[in-house]
Amino acid sequence: HNRKLLELLLQPEGYATLCAASGEEALALIAQSPPDLILLDIMMPGMDGYSVAAQLKADPATSNLPIVMITALVDRNARLAGLDAGAEEFLTKPVDRAELWLRVRNLLRLKEYADLLQKHSQTLEMQVQARTAELQLFRTAMDTTADAVFLINCNTLRFIEVNATACNLLGYTREELIGRDPRIVNSG
């Protein structure tokens, strides 16, 4: 009855819902197709809501899914246990339609931003890996030449890259030369 009621309350706002009759069924559905948000009753047949939330938050694949605990329990310990298990929000039965809509909307908005940040972070990581590979190729190409190669920053007039031949010629390691002023480096 409660699952059907939540579904009826969310449909007018355009939210698509999937329902599970137990904690185990919910975990199986989430594993198949992770939702954007989970409404989770504390008292369910089999695995309770606390256990489901804790299991979801322990799994890196589902740890960022926002969870709203729905409960008839109003005592502080029930809320603390839910927060400790990983819930972001609480709703008390009977659920107020406006409060449900607002909490769902706000958590979905936060998840959207978190997903965007995660995607951006992954993009940046791929760019760093690609540039690191390019730099390694560049260094390898520089080190294969018998000519001394010095790259100097035009603004700071400091070495930004040198090859192995340049290091041997000057008697310094690459690390010792990078960032130094070429005018004060004495050739060995």
C-alpha positions in Angstrom: 0.0 0.0 0.0 2.8 2.5 1.0 4.8 1.7 -2.2 1.7 2.3 -4.4 1.0 5.6 -2.5 4.5 6.9 -3.1 4.3 6.0 -6.7 1.0 7.8 -7.1 2.4 10.9 -5.3 5.5 11.1 -7.6 4.0 10.3 -11.0 2.3 13.8 -11.3 5.7 15.4 -11.0 7.1 13.3 -13.8 9.1 10.9 -11.7 9.4 7.3 -12.9 9.4 4.7 -10.1 10.4 1.1 -9.6 9.1 -0.7 -6.5 10.6 -3.6 -4.5 8.8 -5.6 -1.9 11.9 -6.4 0.2 15.4 -5.2 0.9 16.9 -8.1 -1.1 14.7 -7.3 -4.1 15.6 -3.7 -3.9 19.3 -4.5 -3.9 18.9 -6.8 -6.9 16.9 -4.1 -8.9 19.5 -1.4 -8.0 22.4 -3.7 -9.1 20.6 -4.2 -12.5 19.9 -0.6 -13.1 20.9 2.0 -10.5 18.3 4.7 -9.9 18.9 8.4 -9.3 17.3 8.3 -5.8 16.1 5.7 -3.4 13.1 5.9 -1.1 13.6 3.3 1.5 11.3 2.1 4.3 13.0 1.2 7.5 10.7 -1.7 8.3 10.6 -4.2 5.5 10.3 -7.9 5.2 13.7 -9.7 5.4 16.5 -7.1 5.4 15.5 -3.8 7.1 16.1 -0.4 5.6 19.2 0.3 7.7 20.9 -2.8 6.4 20.0 -2.0 2.8 21.3 1.6 3.2 24.5 0.5 4.8 25.1 -2.0 2.0 24.4 0.5 -0.7 26.7 3.1 0.9 29.5 0.5 1.3 29.5 -0.3 -2.4 31.5 2.3 -4.6 29.0 1.7 -7.5 26.0 2.9 -5.4 27.6 4.9 -2.6 26.6 8.2 -4.2 22.9 7.3 -4.6 20.8 9.6 -2.3 18.6 7.7 0.1 15.4 9.1 1.7 14.3 6.9 4.7 10.6 6.7 5.2 9.4 5.6 8.6 6.6 5.5 11.0 9.3 5.7 13.8 9.6 9.2 15.1 12.2 8.7 17.9 15.6 10.3 17.7 17.5 6.9 17.8 15.7 5.7 14.6 16.8 8.9 12.7 20.4 8.6 14.0 20.5 4.9 13.0 19.3 5.9 9.5 21.8 8.7 9.2 24.6 6.4 10.4 23.5 3.8 7.8 23.9 6.6 5.1 20.5 8.1 4.6 20.5 11.8 3.4 16.9 12.6 4.4 13.9 11.4 6.4 10.2 11.4 5.8 7.7 10.4 8.5 4.6 8.5 7.6 2.0 9.6 6.6 4.1 11.3 4.0 3.3 14.9 3.2 3.0 15.3 -0.6 4.7 18.7 -0.8 7.6 17.6 1.5 8.1 14.5 -0.6 8.3 16.5 -3.8 10.6 19.1 -2.4 13.0 16.6 -0.8 13.1 14.4 -4.0 13.6 17.4 -6.2 16.4 18.8 -4.0 18.3 15.5 -3.7 18.0 14.8 -7.4 19.4 18.3 -8.1 22.3 17.6 -5.8 22.9 14.2 -7.4 22.9 15.8 -10.9 25.6 18.2 -9.8 27.6 15.4 -8.2 27.3 13.3 -11.4 28.5 16.4 -13.4 31.5 16.9 -11.1 32.4 13.2 -11.3 32.2 13.2 -15.1 34.3 16.4 -15.2 36.8 14.8 -12.9 37.1 11.7 -15.1 37.5 13.9 -18.2 40.3 15.8 -16.5 42.0 12.6 -15.4 41.9 11.3 -18.9 43.4 14.6 -20.2 46.2 14.4 -17.6 47.0 10.8 -18.6 47.0 11.8 -22.3 49.3 14.8 -21.7 51.6 12.7 -19.4 51.9 10.2 -22.2 52.6 13.0 -24.7 55.3 14.5 -22.4 56.9 11.1 -22.0 57.0 10.7 -25.8 58.5 14.2 -26.1 61.1 13.5 -23.5 62.0 10.2 -25.2 62.4 12.0 -28.5 64.5 14.7 -26.9 66.8 12.2 -25.2 67.5 10.2 -28.4 69.2 13.1 -30.1 72.9 13.8 -29.7 72.3 17.5 -29.7 71.8 19.4 -26.4 68.2 20.6 -26.1 67.2 23.4 -23.7 63.7 24.8 -23.4 63.5 28.1 -21.6 60.4 29.9 -20.4 60.3 33.3 -22.1 58.7 35.0 -19.2 60.8 33.7 -16.3 63.9 32.9 -18.2 64.2 29.5 -16.5 64.7 26.0 -17.8 61.5 24.2 -18.3 62.9 21.1 -20.0 66.3 19.8 -20.9 67.4 16.5 -22.6 70.0 14.0 -21.4 72.7 15.4 -23.7 72.3 18.8 -22.2 72.5 17.4 -18.7 75.7 15.5 -19.5 77.2 18.7 -21.2 76.4 20.9 -18.1 77.1 18.2 -15.5 73.7 18.5 -13.8 70.6 16.2 -13.5 67.4 17.2 -15.1 65.9 17.9 -11.7 68.8 20.2 -10.8 68.3 22.2 -14.0 64.6 22.6 -14.2 63.6 26.0 -12.8 67.1 27.4 -12.8 68.3 30.5 -14.6 70.5 29.4 -17.6 72.7 32.4 -17.0 74.0 31.1 -13.7 74.6 27.5 -14.8 78.4 26.8 -15.3 79.2 24.2 -17.8 81.2 21.4 -16.3 
